[in-house]
Amino acid sequence: MDLIFDGRCGFCTRAVGWARKLDRHGCINTHAYQERGVLERFDLTESQADAAVWAVVGERQTAGAAAVADTLDAALGTRVFGRLYRIPPVRILQDRVYQWVADHRGKFPGVTPWCEQHPENCEPRTT
């Protein structure tokens, strides 16, 4: 499984660290979308990648709360979170919570963003 996240976001970098700690089987590969070639490799636009975290499992791509559910399932070796996400009221609630967190991610505690830790691997800002 591949997880694409915002490498300039300290909260996002921290969340990816949590996913790595939970990843009991070492099956999650993480990629800051600002890394050279990541957007092209996963056929994403910068706008898409900036708006949400993405999970890629084979040919299947999910974003936002669905990607979080896929990541938790992959990390823990379960199918619980994906099944819960497919229940309409749960999905609606998780999507709303995810969007609120994404919209305010700069206000949450984080760590040094991935791109600051690895500036040689990040593309320069386009804006």
C-alpha positions as CSV (number, residue, x, y, z in Angstrom):
1,M,0.0,0.0,0.0
2,D,1.2,3.5,-0.8
3,L,0.2,6.5,1.3
4,I,0.6,10.0,-0.3
5,F,0.6,12.9,2.1
6,D,1.4,16.7,2.3
7,G,5.1,16.8,3.2
8,R,5.0,20.5,4.1
9,C,2.4,19.8,6.8
10,G,3.8,19.1,10.3
11,F,0.5,17.5,11.4
12,C,0.4,15.4,8.3
13,T,4.0,14.3,8.9
14,R,3.1,13.4,12.5
15,A,0.1,11.4,11.4
16,V,2.3,9.4,8.9
17,G,4.6,8.7,11.8
18,W,1.7,7.2,13.7
19,A,0.8,5.1,10.7
20,R,4.3,3.8,10.5
21,K,4.3,2.9,14.2
22,L,1.1,1.0,13.8
23,D,2.3,-0.8,10.6
24,R,3.0,-4.2,12.1
25,H,3.8,-5.8,8.8
26,G,5.8,-3.1,7.1
27,C,3.3,-2.9,4.2
28,I,2.8,0.9,4.0
29,N,5.1,3.0,1.8
30,T,4.8,6.7,2.5
31,H,5.4,9.5,0.0
32,A,5.3,13.2,0.4
33,Y,3.4,14.4,-2.7
34,Q,6.2,17.1,-3.1
35,E,8.8,14.3,-3.8
36,R,9.9,14.3,-7.4
37,G,7.8,12.0,-9.6
38,V,5.2,11.1,-6.9
39,L,2.2,13.0,-8.5
40,E,3.0,11.5,-11.9
41,R,3.6,8.0,-10.5
42,F,0.2,7.9,-8.8
43,D,-1.6,10.0,-11.5
44,L,-2.6,12.8,-9.1
45,T,-2.7,16.5,-9.5
46,E,-1.1,18.9,-7.0
47,S,-4.6,20.2,-6.1
48,Q,-5.8,16.6,-5.4
49,A,-2.8,15.8,-3.3
50,D,-3.0,19.1,-1.4
51,A,-6.7,18.6,-0.6
52,A,-6.4,15.1,1.0
53,V,-4.2,12.2,1.9
54,W,-4.3,9.4,-0.7
55,A,-4.0,5.6,-0.2
56,V,-3.2,3.4,-3.2
57,V,-3.7,-0.3,-3.1
58,G,-3.1,-1.9,-6.4
59,E,-5.2,0.0,-8.9
60,R,-7.6,1.3,-6.2
61,Q,-7.1,4.9,-5.0
62,T,-8.9,6.4,-2.1
63,A,-8.7,9.9,-0.6
64,G,-9.5,11.5,2.7
65,A,-11.4,9.5,5.4
66,A,-11.5,6.5,3.1
67,A,-7.7,6.6,2.8
68,V,-7.4,6.8,6.5
69,A,-9.6,3.7,6.9
70,D,-7.5,1.9,4.3
71,T,-4.3,2.9,6.0
72,L,-5.5,1.7,9.4
73,D,-6.6,-1.6,7.9
74,A,-3.3,-2.1,6.2
75,A,-1.3,-1.1,9.3
76,L,-3.2,-3.3,11.7
77,G,-3.9,-6.2,9.2
78,T,-7.7,-5.9,9.5
79,R,-10.7,-4.9,7.4
80,V,-12.6,-3.3,10.2
81,F,-12.1,0.3,9.4
82,G,-13.0,0.0,5.7
83,R,-16.1,-1.9,6.6
84,L,-17.1,0.7,9.1
85,Y,-16.5,3.4,6.6
86,R,-18.9,1.8,4.1
87,I,-21.8,2.3,6.5
88,P,-23.5,5.5,5.2
89,P,-24.0,7.4,8.5
90,V,-20.4,6.5,9.6
91,R,-19.0,7.5,6.2
92,I,-20.8,10.8,6.3
93,L,-19.5,11.6,9.8
94,Q,-16.0,10.5,9.0
95,D,-15.9,12.5,5.8
96,R,-17.1,15.6,7.7
97,V,-14.6,15.2,10.5
98,Y,-11.7,14.5,8.0
99,Q,-12.6,17.6,6.0
100,W,-12.7,19.8,9.1
101,V,-9.3,18.4,10.3
102,A,-7.8,18.9,6.8
103,D,-9.1,22.5,6.6
104,H,-7.5,23.2,10.0
105,R,-4.4,21.0,9.8
106,G,-2.0,23.9,10.2
107,K,-3.5,24.6,13.7
108,F,-2.8,21.1,15.1
109,P,0.5,20.2,16.7
110,G,2.9,18.5,14.4
111,V,6.5,17.7,13.9
112,T,9.1,19.2,11.5
113,P,7.5,18.7,8.1
114,W,9.0,16.0,5.9
115,C,10.0,18.5,3.3
116,E,12.0,20.5,5.9
117,Q,13.7,17.3,7.0
118,H,14.5,16.3,3.4
119,P,14.7,19.5,1.4
120,E,16.8,17.8,-1.3
121,N,13.9,15.4,-2.1
122,C,11.1,18.0,-2.3
123,E,10.1,20.0,-5.4
124,P,10.2,23.8,-4.8
125,R,6.8,25.4,-4.1
126,T,4.9,26.4,-7.2
127,T,3.1,29.4,-5.6
